[in-house]
Amino acid sequence: MNPKPVEISFPPDDNQRLANLCGVLDENLMQIESTLDVSITRRGEHFNIRGKVAQTRLAAWLIQNFYRQANHNLSIEQIQLGLIEVMNPHHPAKQTASVSVEQRVPTPALITRRSDLHGRTPRQVQYLKQIQEHDITFSIGPAGTGKTYLAVASAVDALERDTIERIVLVRPAVEAGERLGFLPGDMAQKVDPYLRPLYDALYDLMGFDKTSKQFERSTIEVAPLAFMRGRTLNKSFIILDEAQNTTPEQIKMFLTRIGFGSKAVVTGDVTQIDLPKSQKSGLVEAKQVLEKVRGVAFTNFEAEDVVRHPLVQRIVNAYEKYEK
């Protein structure tokens, strides 16, 4: 017996809003259909959704949610991000279809060029709150969970609010050795390729021109980890990326550079350690040593926190099943 279809409607008929919701040639609806494995048919403002009960309920929640936002064109990115949110097992729509977008767990507001930026999963919301409430925050988890992007967003927000005077981007140059030495340019130019994810986030959150000006004024600084020794950074927001590739001595040295009015965020994926097998990761040791230290926060991301194209999550899950 086929489950009864879910029907929703949006009277009175608002053709422009409905067009914004459905997208060009109904591409937004097709994205929902593909991700949730449902079938959606529409006649005017009436929608008919068929599929498994849980999936049709999520699709109905999403369509209602997107309709509230449809006073302007909805990009495919907005649709995909909304799908990522609703697919999270802790999302309120998993419990009840009547929970509105206004009832979601509040997320810290950030001042960036991206007005729609917020935590998409409970752990991302927790991460943003921990950054605001603690001077040192660690985020550990797989790629795509927003560790670096949300750290940069928090740094941009702090700069816009004048709570800090500069942003310092730090990364261990594990690939350094011979390969880094043969790259042209000075040390900053040699390290630049390895900091590309941080640059991409800055350009997205501040714009290319503004980011470039901040680099010229040294408001944003690139600091190879090896050159941090002996410095004390006051009123700064410091991001150490790829921290799984630090040694215990390096990460201890980095953490003791924190000065007055500064915040530090340390990100890393302990499943992607590129150090020699005989060398212990500084990030792994730091978690063991500092997890109970007051003032230091840890967020441990999982595969369900991946915020990329919805197909990425399905690929990750498929590989996990295969490997088991």
N, C-alpha and C positions, 0 to 999 in steps of 0.2 A: 504494500500500500504506500503510495507516494505521499510525503508530508504535504500538508495544506500550505499553499503559497502565502507569503506575507504581502499585504497590500498597504501602501502608504500613499498619501496625496497631499498637495500643497495648495489648497484654495486660498484666495482667488487666483486664477491663472495669471502668472507673471512670466511672459515668454522670455524676457531678457535674463531674468534670474535662472530660469530653467535651462536656457542655452549655456550660461556660465557654469552651471552645475554639471551638465552632461558633456561639455567640451566639444571640440570640432569633430563632426562625424561620430559623436558619442564615445570619443576616446577615453574620457574619464570613467564612464560606466563600464567600458570594456576592461579597463584596468582593474576595477573592483571585481568584475566577473572572473577574470583570470586568477587573481590572487586568492579570492575566497571560494572559488569553484562553485559559483552560483550562476543562474540565468536571470537577467533583468530585462523586462519589457516595459515600454512606456507608451502611454497614450495621453497626450497633453500633460496635465499635472499629476496624473495617476501612474504609480509604479507598481509593478507586480514582480515579486522576487521568488524564485523557485530554487530549491536545493535542500541540503540537510538543515535541520531545525536551527542548530547553533550558528551555522554559517549565514543563513538567511537573516537571523536576528542581528548579527554583526553588520551585514550589508545594509539593513534598514537603519541601524543606528548611524552608520557612516553617511548614508545619503541624507538623512535629516541633519546631521552635523554639517556636512558640506553645503547644504542649502542655506543654512544660517550665514555662511561665509560668502555666498554667491552674489553679493552686490557688486562684485568685480570678477573678471576672468580668473578661474582657478587653473593654475599651472599643473602640469603632470607631476612636477616635483611635490607640490602641496598634496596632491592625491596620494602619491606614494608614501610621503611622510605620515599622512593620516592613516594609511593602511598599516604601516609599521607600528604605530601607536596601538591601534585596535587589535593587532595580532599578539600583543604582549599578554601573557597569561594573567597579569595582575590588573589589566585595564578594567575600569568599571563596567564597560559594555559586556564583559564576560559574565558579570553577575546579573545584570538586568538591562533590558533594552530601554528602560525609562530614565536612566541616568543621563542628564544633559551635560553638554560640554562645559557649562558653568560650574558643574559639581566636581570636576576633576581635581586631583590633588594640586594645590597651588604651587607654582614654580617661581623661583626668584626672577624678577624682571631685570633684564640686562639692556643697557644702552649701547646698541651697535647699529650698523646700517641695516641689519636684518630684523625688522620689526616682528617677524613671526617666530623668532628664536626662543625656544624654551625646552626644558627637559622632556624627552619623548617617552621615557620609561621611568618607573619609580626610582631605579638606581641613578639615572641621570639627574633627576630632581634632587635626590639625596646628595649627589656629587656637587652640584651647584651650591646647595646650602652649606655643605662642608667647607667649600672654598671660601664662602663669605664669612663663616663663623670660626675658621681656624687659620693659623699662620702657616702651617705646613699640611698639605694634603697629598696623599698618594692615591693614584688610580691605577689599578692593575686589571688587565683583561685583554681579550682578543681584539684584533683590528676591526675597525668599523663601529666601535661602541661609543665613540665621541670623546674619548679620553683627551686627545690633543685639541680638538676643535673647541670643546667647551672650556678648556683651560685658557685658550687664546681669547675666547669670547669674554670670559671673566676678567682677563687682563685688560682688554679693550674697554670694558665697562668701568673698571677701576680708574683707568686713565681718563676717560670721559668725565668721571665724577670728581677728578682731581684728588683722589685718595692716595694716589701714587704719582711719582714723577717720571718713571720710565719703566719700560718692559725689557727684560733681559731674556733672550732665547739661548738655551744651552743644550748641547748634545755631545755625548761621548763619540769621538771619531774612531770607532773600532775598526772601520774599514781603512783607517789612515794608512799605517805601514807604508809600503812602497806605492800603492795605487794613489793615495792622497798626495804623496810627495810629487808625483809626476803630473798632477793637474796644474794648469797655468794659473798665475795670479798670486796675490798675497794670501795670508792664512784665512781671512774672512771669505775670500772668493773660493778657496779650496773647500771650505766647510759648507758653503752655500748650497751645493747640490743635496747634501744630507739634511738640510733644514727646509727643503722644499715644502713638506706638508704644513709647517708652521707659516711659511710665507703665503701659501695658498689660502690658509685660514684668515690671515691678516688682510689680504686683498679682498676676500669675500666680505669680511666684517667691517672694514674701514674704507675700502675703495683703493684703487691702485695709486692715485695721485696723493691722497692723504698719507697712505703708508710710506710712500717714497719720501715725502717731506719729513715724516717723523724719523726715518732712517738718517736723513741728511742732518737733522738737528741732534742726533744721537739720543732721541727720546726712546727709540727702539734700537736695541743693541744685540748683536750676535757675539756670543762669548763661548769659544770652544772650552769644553770642560777642563782641559789640561791647563788653560790659562786663568782659571778661577782662583788658584792658590794665592793667598795673601790679600785678597780683596775683602772688603766689607760693604755690602750693598744695602743702603738705607733707602726708604721710601720707594721700593722697587717691587715689581711683580715678576718673579723669576720662574721660568718654566724649564724643567729638565726633561727632555723627551728621550724616548728609547733608553730608559734608565736600567733596563735589564742587562744592558751591555756595559755597565759600570762595574768597577771592582769595589769591594767593601771600603777600601781606603779612599777611593774617589768620591763615593757617595757621602761618606762621613765628612770629607773635606768640603763638599758642596753644601751640605746642610749647615755647616758651621760658618758659612759666608753670610747668613741671614742677619741683616741689621735692623735698626729700629724702623717701624712703620712698613715693613716689607712682608710680602707673602710669597710662598714657594709652592709650586705644584710639580709633583714628580709623576711621570707617566711611564708605563712599560707593560710589556707582554712577556711573562716569564716562560711562555712556550716558544719564544723566538730568540733565544740567547745565542749570540754569535761569538762569545768568548771561547778561548781554548777550553777543552773539556776538563782540564785540571784546575781551572780558575773558577772560584765561586762567584756568583752574581751578587753585586752589592745590593740590588733591589730585593732579592730573596732574603739576604741577611737583614736588611733594614726592616722588613716586615716582621721578622722574628724579634728583633731588638726593640722596635719602637711601637709595636701595635698597642701597648697599654700605656704609653707615655701621654700624659695629659697635654692637650694642645695640638696633638698630631692626629689626623683623621685618615682613615683608609676606606676606599670604595673598591669593592671587588666585582667587576663586571663579568657577565656571563654571555653565552652565545645569544640568548634571547634579547640582549640589549643592542645587538647589531642594528645600526641605523643606516642602511644603504638600500639600494633597490630591493623591493620585496623578494625578488627572485634569489638574491644573495642568501637570505635566511633559509630558503628552501634548499639551496645548494649545500649550505653548511649542515643542515639537518640530514640531508641525503648522505653526505660523506660520513657523518657521525654514525648513522645506521650501518653503513657499509663496513666501517672500521670495527664495529662491535661484532 
